[in-house]
Structures are given as C-alpha cells and as structure tokens.
C-alpha cells in the first residue's frame, strides 16, 4: 500500500491555519482517533511534503485503518461489519483542509491552530461568476416555534424564484450551485465544500484544495441570489457596538418529541423521573420567548433561572434548573443545558431588531427597516374594542344564544364578520381558528381565519402576542384545506351549538349543503382572497407606530419587549406573504 493508491472524492472542510501543525500533535491526534482500529494501519504518514505536477506544494498527513461496527439497521445483535476509516490533513500555506470518512469532528483536536472562515466566504463562494443555484436548505430566523423552522427548495435554477420577502428572514445552511459544468455543494456551518467531480489522487486533491482556499480568500459578497438572505455578522462586533441580548427562544422540540414518543425520558440529577405534569409544565415554559435583562432571564415573564454569556463567536446558556434535568435516550445521557450549548438550538435577539443569533452565527436582516411601513399597514384600528371586557365572558348560561356584548368574540362577530355571508365559531377542541368567515356576495370570494386574544390591560410584551401568533401560524396551512376536511369538522362539531349553550357554531348556512356551495365558489375562484386575522385589543397602533419609527435611528436601544414583539409581527407577516395569505391585525387606535 503506497500513497499513489489514494483515490478520494473532493469533499472537504476548510479552516484558516494560524500556525503549522506539529508532528507531535498530529501523531497524538491519530492515536486518539484510531483507538478502536482493528489490525495494522493502512496508512500512518505524518507531515510529509508533496509537490504536484502543476507546482503546488502542501504538507500532508494521512491515517487509515479498519474498524468494526454493528450495521446501522441492527441493534444489540453482536453482528459487526468491516469499515475502513481515513483522515487526510492538507496544510496548504494558510489553510488546513480536512478530508475524512468514519471519523467524527477531528478539527476539534486542532482547534488551537485553526479558526473558521467567515460565514459569508462560503455563502458567496464563486458568487462573482453568476452561478445557478439548484438547491438551498435554509433555517428561519424567527423566535417562534409555530413556523416552519427549516426547509429545502430545489429547481433547475432557483435564481429569481425564491421570494425576497421571506428569504431576508432565512439563513442558508446548505446549497448546491452550478458554474458552467461544475457543481459545488457548500455547508457554511460546517466549513464544508464538495465538488462533484471524479475521485482524485493526492496531487489532484492538493491542486483542488489550493484552488478552493484561494477562492475563499478572495471571495466578496457578490452573489445576488444569496444577498437576498440574512447577512452574516460577527457576534463580537454586535457586542462591541454596545448592543446586548434581550430575548431568547429555546428550541427543545426534538427532545419533546422523543419524550412524547417514549424514546427518551426526563429525570433529575438524583435519578427521580419527572411526572407527566412536570414535563408538560417544563415544555410549556420553554416554548415561550424568554426576556433577558442584564444577561439574566426576567422572572416576570418565564420563571426559569437562566443567564447568557456572550463570547467572541458563541452565546452560552446557563441554568441551574435545566442543568438539574437529565435527558436519557437509547444511546446517552445529557442535561438540557448540555444539549442547548452543544447543539446551539436556540435563537437570541438583541436590543435592535435587525440582528439575530442562531446556531453559532449572527445575522442581520437588512430589509427590516424598509419593511416598517408595510408592517404598520397590517394593523387595522377601525374596529371599536372600547366595550370589550373579556374574551368570551365565561361561565355561560345554558340559555345563551349569542356571546355576551362585552366579549371579544361578540365584537369580532358584530364588527369584523358583519360583511361576511357565513361565520363559523371553531373555538375549543381541535380548532383551526376562533372564527372562520366566508364571503361570496361580491366579485371576489374571501375566507378569513380569525384568532382572538384578550388581555385586561394593554401590553406590548411578547407572551400574549406570541400565543395568538403561534395559534395562527400553526394553522396557516388550513387556509388551503380541502373541502372534505371542512365537512368532517362540520359533521363532528359545527352542526352543534357552542359547548352547553344555545349559541350556533355556524350562522349564514343552515346545513352542510349551504356551506359546501360557499366553499365551492371559493375554491373555484382563482383570485379568491385568503386572510389570517388577529384580533388583539391589547395593542395600540399609535404606540406601535411611535416605537417602530424610532428603529431607524442607529443609536436607539429598543426596549426588550418591543424587540420580541417586532420579531413576532415580522414573522407573522412574512409567513402570510409566503403562503399568499393576507395578514391583518385588528387593534386599538
């Protein structure tokens, strides 16, 4: 076996090299990584020089060996299969290039010698050559868990297809692009570049690695396509400019799903299992945005002892409560804080709504300031909420045939729904909305899904608005629901009265046939209008307008609750635009 036998795909991680690797550190790393090897090494070469046919020089280190592991489709069988792992390190002047197979995170062993390239170097790779983007995977910058957190789009060319309104709130995590006949896949979060090409010998890999790292060094933000997405910015620069973290959203949905389906359990550090009530309360708390003041969680909003620490590039979460809760799944045990800090599954926002932190990186939404007028136009203060004193004014008498006049539900029905032909009260149980209103009496049909939230006093904190936004976005796909789903809802709930009262759930349609005809008219009209409406009498448009106008001042430090509120509003508006649904928010003047 000699080095000329090497034949590897062009798929590597690229890092800046602060100083050359020492032979001692490489040998130590190779020994650590190959502890489970079987038999002798296939290769164990440390820091050898190589000059390619084209004259490129590099120092390479290579280790390869056999390992035995149980096949991925078996568990506890005792059956093993042979696999061959390798790690190739290429020191190309000011870069370290890592090619590997069946080896996890070798870069951590050299972290004192390397640092990551800037996020935008990968995002705009070959951007000046007008590449065609064939596929992009992206994560949402939102602090709400009611939106689609990640998605992947693919086309012959995505250039010009993705709407800029939604992409400015999205973070590209992986994309495939084509330049002429060459195809590259890049994953900025893991510093990975993959070139679809035939496998290469050592010399070919060195030539490709040097060409790639040279392109990374000279890359500028020239990709028109990727400029539509959220722009990366350094956390250290945000903190140095005087901004602070004011809000946190912890995404533990993966753990919650494991607990719910029985593949993981929660227990205290004393080994005591959490009860179902404790688990439900915990996840409900973690589902809400957490207000941060002086790097500490504000107990008035979410009662979780928690603090954040900002380093140069990462934010760390500390919590005595979350550190005392252990997640036990089929393979390992870890605390909730350990999970959050390892996986970085949380978002943070600052005292300016233009910045966001997500998954070890910071981003700037450059279009937010330009969207303020659009956001304000979503608010409708023309409806009178002055007499509203409750949401539904419970308890209800059995003889009640309308919601009380002082309730928000009655104000919505008598005010907003008055111009619609059919109004459905879908509150309680598996609700799509508090009210669904259908209009067929004009040239264009309409359907509106109305979500109502009452709070006794005006409030601009995120909690109340987050609740109604989450409910709306969770059901935004219902605006495209098939007629048979409406029929199921009608037969199971809507043809009855509301709970134990005499309040009809449907007005304007006496039977399913009437509702079916209205839905047919709606679905057969390609220009039908679909709306998501939030009834929020705890917000005043005048006060929001005043606060939003101040954001344009770069020296203005936005109040924490307003930042979270602005993010939630923007999330709601951009999600509606993406679905082709009109966004309306009913509020006080």
N, C-alpha and C positions, 0 to 999 in steps of 0.2 A: 504494500500500500504506500503510494507516494503522493505528493501534492498535486501532480499532474492529473490524478484521477478525480480531483474535485470537480463537481458539476452542480451548481446551486442556482436557484431562481433569484431574480433581482427583487428582493423583498427585504427591506432593512429599516432599522431605526437609526436616526441621525442625531448626534449631540455635538455641541461645541466642546472642544478639548482644551481645558485650561492649562494642563501640563501633561507631558507624556506619561503613559503608564509605566510602572516599573516592572521588571521581570519578576520580582518577588510578589507584587500584588496580583499579577496575572496567574502565577503558579498557585498562590493561595486561593484565588477565585476558582480556578479549575478543580482543585482538590475538593473544595466545598461543594461545588455543583455536581461532582461526579461520585459523591459518597455512595450512591446506590448502583453504581455500574456493575456489570457482570463481565468478568474476564478482563483481558488487557485492553488498553486504549487502541483505537484505530489510528487516532492522531493525538499527539500531545506536543504541540510546537509552540514555543514561547518567543515572541518578539523577534521575528526574522524579517529581514529586508527583502523586498521584491520590486523589481523594475519591469514594467510591462513593455510590450513591443512598441507602444506609442511613446515610451519615455517617461511614463508616470511612475513615481516612487511612492511606496507605502510600507508601513511596518504591519505585519500580520501575526496573529496568534490564533491557533486552532486547536480545539479539543473535540474529540468524537469518541463515543463509546456505546456499548449495548446496555439497555435496561430492560427489565421485565416488569410488566404491569398487567393487572386484570383488564380484559376488554371492557370498553365503556358500556356495553349493553348488558354486563353481568355485575352482580354484587354479592360478595361473600362466597363465591364459587370455588375459590382456590385455583382456578384456571388462570394461566398467565400467557402473554404473548410477547415475543421479542420485538423491541423497537430500538432504533438507532438515533441517538441524540447527538447534536453538534452545536458548537458555538464558535463563530468566526468573528474575530475582532480586527477591524481595519483602522489603523491610525493614519489618517490622510492629512498631514500638516496640522490644521487647526480643527479637525473633526475626528470623532470616533464613530465608526459605522458598525452596527451590530447585526449580524445575521444568525439566526438560530432555529432550532427545531426541538421540541420536547424539553425546553428549558425555560423556567419561569423567571422573569424580571432580573436578568443578570446585570442590568445597568445599575441596580441598587448597590452592587459591590464596588462600583467605581464612581459613586456619587461625589466624592471629594475632588475628582479630576475632571468632571464634566458638568455642563449645565445645558438646559434645554434651549433650542432655538425659539425665537419669538413665535407665538401662535400664528401671526399673520404671514410669516415666512412660508408656512405650509399652505395656508389658505390661498395665497396669491402665487403659488408655485407656477412658473411659466405663464403667469397671467398676462404679460405683455404680448404673448403670441396668440391672443384671442382663441383660447381653447374652447371646445364644445364640451359642456358638462352633461354627462349621460345619466349620472345618478348622484343624489345627495341625501344623506341622512342628517337630521337636524333635531335639536332639542329646543323646547320652548323656554324662554326666559321668565315665564310667568311665576308668581309666587302662589298660584292656586293649583290645587291638585285636581280640580274639576276639568282641566283642559287636557288635550292630548299632549303628553309630556314629550314624546318623540315620534318621529315619522320618517319615512323614506320615500322619495319620489324618483321615478326613473322614466326617461324618454330618450329618443334618438338625440335630441338636443333640448336641454331644459332652459337654455338661454331665452329669456323673454316670456317663458311660460309661467314661472312662479310669480304670484302677485307680490309686489314690493311692500304692500301694506302689512302683510303678515310676516314676510321674510326679515323685516327690520327687527322683529322681536324673536328671531330664531337664531340659534347658534349652530353652525355647520360642524358636525362631528366626524363625518366621513364623506368623501366624494370621489367619483371616478370621472376623469376628463380625457378628452382625445385631442391630440395635436397632430394633424395630418393622419398618419397611420399608427402613431404611437399612443398607447393607452396607459395612463397612470392612475393609481388609486392612492389617496392620501388620507391619513388619520392623524390630524394635528394633536389630539390629546395624548397620543402615544408616540409622537415623533416619527411616524412610520411613512415610508414611501415605497410603493410597489410599482414595478414597471412590467407590463405584460410583454414578455419577450422570451426567447429561448433561454434555457439554462446556460450558465457561463462557467468557464474555468476561473482560476484565481485572478489571472491577468485581466479578463473581461470584467470581473466584479470590481476590481480596483479602478479600472477606467470609468466604469459606470458610477461608482461611489464618488470619485473626484468630480466628475461632471455634475452630479446631483448636488453635492455640497457647495460647489461653486455657484450653481443656480440659486441655492438657498441664500447664499451670502449676498447676492446682488438683487434678489427679489424685492420689488417695490409693490405698493398696493395698487396694482394696475388692472386687476380683474374686475371688469364692470359688473359681471354676474355676482361675484362674492362681495362687492361693495354694497350690495343691497341688503346683506345680512348684518347682524350686530357686529360692531367693530371691536376687536380685542384691545384691551388696555391693561397696563400693569397695576396690580393691587397697590404696590408700593407708591406709585405715582398718585393714586387716588388719595391714599392716607397722607402723603406729604403735602398735598394741596389743601389739607385741612378738613377733608370730609371724613365722616365716621359712619359705622354701621348702625342703622336704626331699625332694621327689621330682618327677620329670619323665617324661612319656611323649611321645615324638616320633612324630607320625603322618605318615610319608612313604609311605603306601600308594599314593597317587596316582602318585608318581614311580616306585615299584617296579613298578606295573602298566605304566606307559609303557615302562620299561626291558625288562620281560619280553615285551611285545608288539612291541618293536622300534621304537616311535615316539620313543624318547629314548635317549641314550647317556650314560655317565658317563666323565669324563676328569679328569686332574689339571690344575692351572693351567699345567703345562708342555706340555699337549696330549697327554699319554700316556693312551691308553684303559685303563680298568680291566679286568682279566681277569674271567672268569666267577666264579672262586674268590674274588677280592677283592670283587666285587659281592655275592655270596652272604653272605660274612662280614660285610660292612658292614650289610646289611639285617637280618641276624640280630642284630647288636649293637643296632641302632636299634629293634628290635622289643621289647626288654626294658625294663622300667621302670628309670630311672636314679636312683640315690640321690644326693642333693645334701647336702653338708656345707659350711657356711660359703660358700655360693654356688658351690661347686666340685663337679664330679662325683667320686664316690668310685670310684677305680680298682679297688678290690677287687671291685666288682660289674660294672661295664661299663667296659671300657678305652677310653673316648673322652675326650680332653681337652676339657672343656666347662665353661662357667661361665654363671651367670644374673645379670642386673641387673634390679632392680625399680624402675620409675619410679612416678609417681602412678597411672597407669592401665594401663600395659602392662609385661609381662615380656619382656626381650630375651635371646636365646640367643647366646653367643659360643663359637666352637670353631675352633682352628687347623686341625684335621683336616677338619671339614665345610666350612670356608672354602676349603680347597685342592681340593675336589671340585666340578667344574662339571657341571651338567646341561645337555645340549644337545638341544633338541627342534626341531620343524619351524619354530618361529617365533622362538625366542630362546635365549639362554644365561644361566644364573644359577647361583650357588653354592648348596649345600644350606643354609647358614646364611641366605643371602639369601631363599631360599624360605620357610624356617621363620619368619623375622621379618616377612616381608611378608604371608604368608597366615595366620600365627599358628595353624598346625595342630599345636598341642601343648597338653597339659594339664599343670598343675602342682598339687601338693598341698603343704599346709603342716604345721606340727608340731601341728596339731589336725585330725582327720579330718572336721570339719564344713564346712571351706572347700575350694573348688576353683577353679582358674583355667582358663578355656577360651575361645579365640577373642576375646581382648581384654577379657574380662569375668570378674568373680569372682562366685561363687555360694555360697550356704550351704544345706546340706541340714539343714533344721530338724527332720527326723524321725529323724535318725540316733540320737540319744541314746535316743529312745523305742523304737528297734528293737534295742537291745543284748540284751535277754533273748531276743528272737526269734532273733537271730543265734547266741547261745550254745546254744540248744536244737537247732540244726542239728548240733552236734558230738556224736558218739556215741563214748564211751570204754569201751564194754562189751566190745570185742573185744581179745583178747590179741595184742599185737605184740611181746612180750618176746623171742621167739626169732628174730625176723626180722633177717637179716644182709645181705640183698641184695634186689634186685627180682626177678630170675629165676635168679640164680646160674649165669651162663654161664661157660665153654662147656658145652654139654650133650652127654652121650654119646648115641650113636645108639640105645642100648637103653633109654633113659629113658622111662618111661610115665606119670610124674607129675612136676610141678615139685618141686624139692628142698624138704624140710621147713623149711629155714631161709630160704626165699624169701618175698617179699611175695605173689607170685601164689598160692603154696600156702596161705598164711594166709587170703587172701581166699576161695579155693575151699572150704577146710575150715571156715572160720568164717562169713563173711557169706553165701556161696552155699549153705550146707548146707540151708537151709529152702526152697530153690527146686527145682523139678522138672527144669529144663533149664538147663545152664550152657554158654555159648559163649565160647571164648577167641578174641578177634578181634585180638590183638596183632600188630603188624607190618603192612606194606603199607598199603592204604587202610583203616585201622582206624576203626571207629565208637567203640570203647571197648576197654579191655584185656579186660574180660569183659562179657557180656550175660547176665543171668539172668532166667528166666521162671517164674512160679508160677501154676499153675491148680488147686491142690489145696484151695483154700478158697472161701469165698463170693464173694470179690473177686479177680480176676486181677491180677497185677503184672508189670511189667517194669522191670529196673534196669540202667542203663548205668554200669559201674564203671570208674573211671580211677585207676590206681595210680602212686605216685611214691615212690621210696625215696631217702633221703639218709642217709649214715653217722651223722651227728650231728644232734641236734635243732637245728632252725634256724627262725627267725622272720623271715628275710629274704624279700623279695618274689619273688626269682628262682625258687626251687624251687616255691613255691605258684603263681606266675604260669604256669609251664609246665603244670601239671596242670589249672588253671582254664581256660587257653586251649584245651587239648585238649577239655575237657568242653563249653565253650560253643560251640566250633566245630562240635560235633556235636549240639547240643541239639535241633535240628530232626529228628534221626534218631529221637527218641522218638515221632514221628508218622509214621514211614516206612511206605510202602505194602508190602504183603506180597510183591509181586513183586521189590522191592529186596532183601528178605531171601533170596528164592530165588536171585537172582543171586549174592549173597555165599556162600550155601551151596554152589552148584554150582562156584564158582570157587575157594573157599578152605576152607569149613568142613567139607566131607566128607573132608578130608585131615588128616593129622597135623600137629602143630606143627613147622614147619621140617623138620629132618632127624631128629627124634626119633620115638618111638612114642606121644607124648602126643596123645590125641584132642582135636580142637578142640571137639567137641560131646559132652557127656555128658548122659544122660537122654533122648535121642532117637536112635534107631538109623538113621533115614532122614529124607528131606525130608517125608514124609507125617506123621511124628510132630511135627516142628517146625511144619508147616503147621496141624495141628489145634490146637496150643497158641496159635499166633498168631491163629487164627480165634476161639478162645474169648476171647482178649484183646481183639481188635478189636470183637467183638460185645457186649462188656460196657461200657455207657456209664459205669460207675463204676470202670473199671479204673484201677489206681494206676500211675503212671509216675514213676520216680525217676532222678535223677543222683546217683551216689555217688562221693565222692573218698576214696581210701584214702591217708592221709597220716600215717604213723607218726613223722614228724619233728616233729609238733606235739603239745603237751600242753594239754589242755583247762584244767587248773588254772592254768597260766601265762597263757593267753589270757584266762581269766575275770578274773584279777587285773588284767591290763592294761586290759581293756575297762571294768572298774568305775571306773578312775581317770579316764576321759574326762569323766565328769560334773563333775569339778572344773574350773572355767573357768581356773584358774591352772596347771593341769598341762600341761607340754610333753611331748607324746607322742614317743617315740623314732621316728626316721625309718622304720626298717624295720617298726615296728608300724603306722604310718600307712598305708604302702603295703599291708601285709597286710590291715588292716581294710577298705580300699577294695576290694581284690580279693575278700574274703569277701562284702562287701555287694553287689558287682557280681554275683557268682555266685548269691547268694541271691535278689536281686531279679529276675535274669534267669529263674531257675527259676520263681518265682512268676508271672511274666508269661506263661510258656508253660504254666502249670497243671501243673508238674512239681515233685515233692517234692525238696528239697535235703538231702543227708546227707553229713556229713564224718566219716569214721572216723579216730580219733586215739588217742593215749595218754591215760591218766587225768591 
